[in-house]
């Protein structure tokens, strides 16, 4: 079973070049941690000061929350997020506790 996720977030225009450069060379430990957590097909797109993230989770559905907590608890992931977060602008209207605003899937076709 594959769970699909779409998220949106603002990016500071004056920091976008740095954000793009960082994502052209994501630290190997981050990529390994994402894969170990069951994250696949992860993409981030940009348009007009907004970032759209898409990823698929391929692990057991009942383990998703636990795996995301473990991922967030990784010291190297926290270092990455500490670098990225000042470049980002969370959007109004997101759910409490969200950084990236979760999007509702309204259509899918394989």
ABEGO torsion letter per residue (X at the ends): XBBBBBBBBBBBAAAAAAAAAAAABBBAAAAAAAAAAGBBGBBBBBBGGBBBBBBBBABBAAAAAAAAAAAAABAAAAAAAAAAAAABBBBBGBBBGBABBBBBBABBBX
